[in-house]
Amino acid sequence: MITRCTGVILAGGASTRFGGASKGLLELDGRRIVDWTIAALRDASDELLLIANDSAVTEALVGVPVRTDIRAERGSLIGLHSALTYCTHAALVVAWDMPFVSTTLLLALRRRGEETDAAVVPEGPSGPEPLCAYYPKACLAVVERQIAAGHMRLSHLVGALPRRVAFAVEEVREFGAPERLFANVNSANDLVAAKSR
């Protein structure tokens, strides 16, 4: 079966720890954080899509199709809902503040997902990483049930996915240090740490 994989960048979060500044647009080693994420996704997917509700983000990212969330609620689960609604067959999702994720890791997640027709949520040092994962379109129904039940945490979604295959932290290590691959920039301290990497 031929599947089309949409690489989806989730540009969410209020960036309160950056004084409201759009964290994905901050610079890291001469490029915006989101540009690192886009580069990794571009070669691992058939098309790109950015989910963002901030018009400043939309205006700053010329050349990448942007769609807003479909639902009015806020949270990462709502961004994933939008990603799965807009995609054709599957979404390879990455948070926009995750600059060190690699194309090779993303390709491995996609390959595993297409081989098994299941969600692939890799394990990091602290557990599942649902904001760097492969989701077939069929996961949309599960996401909608979670939202209807008021279970808005992505950790709840991971446990509710009926078809999810393992991608253990040991496998992730084949592509680099999990602490680096899944590092996100949520604060000024995170940005300093990212620059040191």
Sequence and secondary structure as in RCSB ss.txt:
>XXXX:A:sequence
MITRCTGVILAGGASTRFGGASKGLLELDGRRIVDWTIAALRDASDELLLIANDSAVTEALVGVPVRTDIRAERG
SLIGLHSALTYCTHAALVVAWDMPFVSTTLLLALRRRGEETDAAVVPEGPSGPEPLCAYYPKACLAVVERQIAAG
HMRLSHLVGALPRRVAFAVEEVREFGAPERLFANVNSANDLVAAKSR
>XXXX:A:secstr
    EEEEEEE    GGGTT  GGGSEETTEEHHHHHHHHHHTTSSEEEEEE  HHHHHH TTS EE  SSSS S
HHHHHHHHHHH SSEEEEEETT TT  HHHHHHHHHHHHHHTSEE  EETTEE TTEEEEETTHHHHHHHHHHTT
   HHHHHHH SSEE   HHHHGGGS HHHHT    SHHHHHHHHH 
